Amino acid sequence: MFTGIIEELGEVIRLETTGDSARLTVAAPVVTRDARAGDSIAVNGCCLTVAELHDGAFTADLMAETLTRTNLGAVAPGERVNLERALRVGDRLGGHVVQGHVDATVDVVDRQHGEHWDLVRFSLPHGLARYVAVKGSVAVDGVSLTVVDVAEDAARTGDGPASAGPTLSVGLIPETLRRTTLGTRAAGDRVNLEVDVMSKYVERLLGAAPGEGGAPAC
């Protein structure tokens, strides 16, 4: 479990792909200081297990599901990635409850630069839109963010994809712009999205079938 508060910008050293799996090695002197094999580290919001440690770097195995559902299969040497160690009991929960289980990759639709902050809009798959609410929480590339607005089937503008569909927007403060990869993401880039798991549990407890949403009739 994680909180979506990024501890370090790691640097990809190598990605070795073999068939339907891969091995990812990341230089990460901060998060590896007290790491051991078997520990969990979120890389761009995806929970990975440390397989090997080497002088300020770690290697993790990526299975087919990870390569299919996240953007980690497309990272290249030299690329920066967001890193967070697993939450320890007693730590402050500065963001929100993040599992490190990416729901989908989505596109950066457009970006509006402000004097002190940026407003960024992302595509939102129809199947996940019901889990996203204004002022609710999402994790984008592992960063805990508050949803500014949700637009249903809104026409997309800017340099991103022109097709219509649900979108969500978030505001990025200077600290987020400096300390995470979201400071350099541009229209058309693919990012990992994890919706708030609490909304899924609420749906399940209310008895709604997946995709239906809402409570059963009394």
C-alpha positions, 0 to 999 in steps of 0.5 A, a space after each residue: 500500500 502507498 500514499 501517492 507522495 513521491 519520494 524520488 525521481 528514479 532513472 531507468 537504467 535498462 528494460 530487458 524484454 523477453 517474450 511476455 515478461 521484462 526486467 526493469 532496472 532503476 537507479 534510485 539511491 534514496 528508496 534503496 537506502 533501506 531496501 531489501 529483496 522482496 520489498 515493494 516499490 511503486 514505479 509510476 504508480 505500479 507496485 513492483 517487487 524488488 528482485 535484486 539490489 545493486 549499489 543504489 539501483 534495483 531490478 524488478 520483474 514485470 509480468 504480462 499483466 504489468 506490460 499490458 496495463 501500464 506504461 512501464 513496457 515503453 520506458 527507455 534508459 535515461 527516462 525518469 520515473 516516480 518512486 515511492 516505498 510502501 507505507 509503514 504502519 505509523 507513517 503519515 497518510 499524506 495523499 490517499 490510499 493507493 494500492 499500486 494496482 494500475 487500472 488503465 493507461 490514459 492520455 494527457 489531453 491538454 495542459 494549461 500553464 498558469 503563473 504558479 500551477 498547471 491544469 492538466 486534463 486526461 482521458 478517462 475510460 468509460 468503464 472507470 468514469 463512474 469511480 471518479 468524482 469532483 474533489 475525489 482522489 486519483 493516482 496519476 503515474 503514482 502521484 496522489 491528486 485531487 480531481 478538479 472536474 470530470 467532463 462526460 463525453 466532452 470534446 477534447 481540445 488542444 494538442 491531444 486526441 480530438 475524439 470525444 469521451 470522458 475526461 478528468 482534470 487535476 491541478 498541479 502545484 509547483 511542488 508536484 511540478 518539481 518533484 514528479 514526472 508530471 511536470 514534463 508530461 505533454 499532450 499525447 503522453 500516456 500515464 498510469 491511472 489508478 482510481 480510488 479503491 474505496 469507490 469500488 468497494 462502495 459499489 460492491 457493497 451496494 450490490 451493483 454489478 460491474 459496469 452498472 453503478 448505483 444501488 439496487 432497487 428496494 
